[in-house]
Amino acid sequence: MIGRGEGRGKAFPKGRDKPRNHQFVGGDFRMRMLLAGNWKMNGLKTALAEIRALKRGLVDETARADVLVCPPATLIMEAAKAAEGSPIAIGGQDCHALASGAYTGDVSAEMLRDAGATAVILGHSERRQYHGETNPIVAGKMKAARRAGLMAILCVGESDKEREAGHAIRVVAQQLEASIPPELGASDLTIAYEPIWAIGTGKTPTTADIGEMHAAIRAMLGKRFSAGGETIRVLYGGSVKPDNAAEILAVPNVDGALVGGASLKAADFLAIIRAAPRR
């Protein structure tokens, strides 16, 4: 389940854990999809109404995917309360590498857990770009997530220049190798491939490009974790919307989506969740 300790937030089964709650059909060990919403720096208390609306919308749904919402840190505790009794889990968008200390403005993984989070997004390109986060910094935060019992969603992706130069797979391989510390196991993480040039731009790679990158990431994870690499969910992120979700989620080796702007409105996020194929 996302998160290993006790907490207020909803926890749910990971990837290809042993069958539980009808995750698998006929012994097929395909993993359930994960639809994760990243609210970024959006949302005041009034935005909690969207979580309640999402909760109502999922009442009559036969669970086809795991659902995670990552609001701003200021809303995590109230969001966890709003999501109680539903399949919605709550996560954070970043954390500090240390558990406590004189780091004004920072939030530790333990604080996120205490507020009700069961997962945390790490290494997002916006953190790398605007806050100068390097792979070693991200690796330190990955350790913190594990320490606090949070599922780490590691973001990787290339710039438009790197893709045009034919270096996309090499860049992602370097990010994976340097951002995942050796003590992390396959059960500690989820990967989110987000091509930087597609985030918030309305542009998306072709399904062939997505499939190629996800197959490459799957092979990299297999090399690092052996059979455990098959149990790690690999999400796609970058301008995922209701009108393209079904096509993206049907691509082989795509195990869900990290959704930005379209997760801010319950109606849009519900449409994406309902586009997920049953596994």
C-alpha positions in Angstrom: 0.0 0.0 0.0 1.1 3.6 -0.5 2.9 4.4 2.7 4.0 1.8 5.3 3.2 3.6 8.6 0.0 4.6 10.2 -1.6 7.8 9.0 -4.7 9.7 8.3 -4.5 9.4 4.6 -6.0 6.6 2.5 -3.4 4.0 1.6 -3.9 1.7 -1.4 -2.2 -1.4 -2.9 0.9 -0.8 -5.0 1.6 -2.0 -8.5 1.8 -5.8 -8.7 1.5 -6.7 -5.0 -0.2 -10.0 -4.3 -3.9 -10.0 -5.3 -6.0 -7.9 -2.9 -9.4 -6.3 -3.3 -10.0 -7.8 -6.8 -7.0 -6.0 -8.2 -6.2 -8.9 -10.6 -8.4 -11.1 -12.8 -7.8 -14.7 -13.5 -4.3 -14.6 -12.0 -3.2 -11.9 -14.5 -0.5 -9.9 -12.6 -1.0 -6.7 -14.5 -0.8 -3.8 -12.1 -3.7 -1.5 -11.4 -3.3 1.9 -12.8 -2.6 5.0 -10.7 -4.2 8.3 -11.6 -2.4 11.1 -9.6 -3.3 14.7 -9.6 -0.7 17.3 -9.0 -2.3 20.6 -8.0 1.0 22.5 -8.0 0.7 26.0 -6.4 -3.1 26.1 -6.8 -5.9 25.8 -4.3 -7.2 27.6 -1.3 -9.7 26.1 1.2 -12.5 26.5 -1.3 -10.7 24.0 -3.5 -11.5 21.2 -1.0 -15.0 21.2 -2.6 -13.3 19.6 -5.6 -12.1 16.7 -3.5 -15.5 16.3 -2.0 -17.0 16.3 -5.6 -14.4 13.7 -6.7 -15.3 11.6 -3.7 -19.0 11.7 -4.7 -18.2 10.9 -8.3 -16.3 7.8 -7.2 -19.1 6.4 -5.0 -20.8 4.5 -7.7 -17.6 3.6 -9.6 -16.2 0.1 -9.7 -12.6 0.9 -8.8 -10.6 0.6 -12.0 -7.6 2.5 -10.8 -5.9 3.9 -7.7 -6.5 7.7 -7.2 -4.1 10.2 -5.6 -4.5 13.9 -5.2 -1.4 16.0 -4.3 -2.6 19.5 -3.1 -0.4 22.3 -1.7 1.1 21.5 1.7 -1.3 23.9 3.3 -4.3 21.8 2.3 -3.0 18.3 3.0 -4.5 17.8 6.4 -8.0 19.1 5.4 -7.8 17.2 2.1 -7.1 14.0 3.9 -10.2 14.7 6.1 -12.3 15.4 3.1 -11.2 12.2 1.4 -11.9 10.0 4.4 -14.1 7.0 3.5 -13.2 7.2 -0.2 -10.6 5.5 -2.4 -8.8 8.9 -2.7 -5.3 9.0 -1.3 -3.5 12.3 -0.5 0.1 13.2 -1.3 2.6 16.0 -1.1 4.5 17.7 -3.9 8.0 17.9 -2.4 9.8 17.3 0.9 13.1 18.1 2.5 15.8 15.4 2.8 16.0 15.8 6.6 13.4 15.1 9.2 13.8 18.4 11.1 16.1 21.4 11.5 16.7 25.0 10.8 15.4 25.1 7.3 12.9 27.9 7.1 10.0 27.3 4.8 10.8 23.6 4.2 8.5 20.7 4.9 9.9 17.2 5.9 8.6 13.9 4.8 7.6 13.1 8.3 5.5 16.3 8.4 3.7 15.3 5.3 3.0 11.9 6.8 1.7 13.4 10.0 -0.6 15.7 8.0 -2.2 12.7 6.3 -0.1 12.2 3.1 0.8 8.7 2.0 2.9 9.7 -1.1 5.1 12.5 -2.3 6.1 13.8 -5.8 9.8 14.2 -6.1 12.2 15.5 -8.8 9.5 17.3 -10.7 11.0 19.3 -13.6 9.6 22.6 -12.1 11.5 21.8 -8.9 14.7 21.1 -10.9 14.3 24.2 -13.1 13.1 26.8 -10.6 14.8 25.5 -7.4 18.0 24.1 -8.8 17.4 20.6 -7.7 20.0 18.1 -9.0 19.8 14.3 -9.1 21.8 14.0 -5.9 19.4 16.4 -4.1 16.4 14.4 -5.4 18.1 11.1 -4.2 18.3 12.6 -0.7 14.6 13.3 -0.8 13.9 9.8 -2.0 15.6 8.5 1.1 13.5 10.8 3.2 10.3 9.5 1.7 11.3 5.9 2.4 12.2 6.9 6.0 8.8 8.4 6.6 6.8 5.6 5.0 5.7 7.6 1.9 5.5 6.3 -1.6 7.9 8.4 -3.7 6.8 9.3 -7.2 10.0 10.1 -9.0 9.6 12.4 -12.0 12.0 12.1 -15.0 11.9 13.7 -18.5 13.9 15.4 -21.2 13.8 18.9 -22.6 12.8 19.7 -26.2 16.4 20.3 -27.1 17.5 17.0 -25.6 14.8 15.1 -27.6 15.6 16.9 -30.8 19.3 15.9 -30.3 18.3 12.3 -29.9 19.3 12.1 -26.3 15.9 11.6 -24.6 16.4 8.0 -23.4 20.0 8.8 -22.3 18.9 11.7 -20.2 16.1 9.7 -18.5 18.5 6.9 -17.8 20.9 9.2 -16.1 18.1 10.7 -14.0 16.9 7.3 -12.9 20.4 6.0 -12.1 21.4 9.1 -10.1 18.0 9.9 -8.4 17.3 6.4 -6.9 19.5 5.7 -3.9 20.7 2.1 -3.5 18.7 1.4 -0.4 15.4 1.9 -2.1 13.5 -1.2 -3.2 11.0 -1.6 -6.0 8.1 -1.3 -3.5 9.3 2.2 -2.5 8.7 4.0 -5.7 6.6 4.9 -8.7 8.1 6.6 -11.8 6.4 9.4 -13.7 7.8 10.2 -17.2 7.0 13.8 -18.0 8.7 15.2 -21.1 9.5 18.8 -19.9 8.4 20.3 -23.2 4.9 18.8 -22.8 4.2 20.0 -19.3 1.5 22.7 -19.4 2.0 23.4 -23.1 -0.9 21.4 -24.5 1.7 19.4 -26.5 2.0 15.7 -26.1 4.4 13.2 -27.7 3.0 10.6 -30.1 1.8 7.4 -28.6 4.8 5.8 -30.4 7.2 8.1 -28.6 5.5 7.5 -25.2 5.6 3.7 -25.8 9.3 3.8 -26.7 10.2 5.8 -23.6 8.1 3.7 -21.3 9.5 0.4 -22.7 13.0 1.9 -22.2 12.2 2.9 -18.6 10.8 -0.6 -17.9 14.0 -2.1 -19.2 16.1 0.2 -17.0 14.0 -0.7 -14.0 14.5 -4.4 -14.8 18.2 -4.0 -14.9 18.2 -2.2 -11.6 15.7 -4.2 -9.7 15.6 -7.5 -11.6 12.1 -9.0 -11.4 11.1 -6.2 -9.0 11.3 -3.8 -11.9 8.1 -5.3 -13.3 6.2 -4.3 -10.1 7.0 -0.5 -10.4 4.3 1.6 -12.0 5.5 3.9 -14.7 3.1 6.9 -15.2 2.9 9.3 -18.1 2.6 13.0 -17.4 2.4 16.1 -19.6 -0.8 17.7 -20.8 -3.0 14.7 -20.0 -6.6 15.7 -20.5 -10.0 14.1 -20.7 -9.9 14.1 -24.5 -6.5 12.3 -24.8 -6.4 10.2 -21.6 -7.9 7.0 -23.1 -5.4 7.0 -26.0 -2.4 7.6 -23.7 -3.5 5.1 -21.0 -3.9 2.4 -23.7 -0.1 2.6 -24.6 1.8 -0.5 -23.5 3.9 0.0 -20.3 1.8 3.1 -19.3 0.5 2.3 -15.8 -1.4 5.5 -15.2 -0.9 9.3 -15.4 0.4 12.2 -13.4 -2.1 14.9 -14.2 -1.6 18.6 -13.7 -4.2 21.3 -14.6 -6.9 18.8 -15.5 -6.9 17.4 -11.9 -8.0 20.8 -10.4 -11.6 20.2 -11.4 -13.3 17.1 -10.2 -15.3 16.7 -13.5 -12.1 16.7 -15.6 -10.2 14.4 -13.3 -13.2 12.0 -13.1 -13.3 11.8 -16.9 -9.6 10.9 -16.9 -10.1 8.2 -14.2 -13.0 6.7 -16.2 -10.8 6.6 -19.3 -8.5 4.1 -17.5 -8.7 0.6 -18.9 -9.8 -2.0 -16.3 -6.9 -4.3 -15.2 
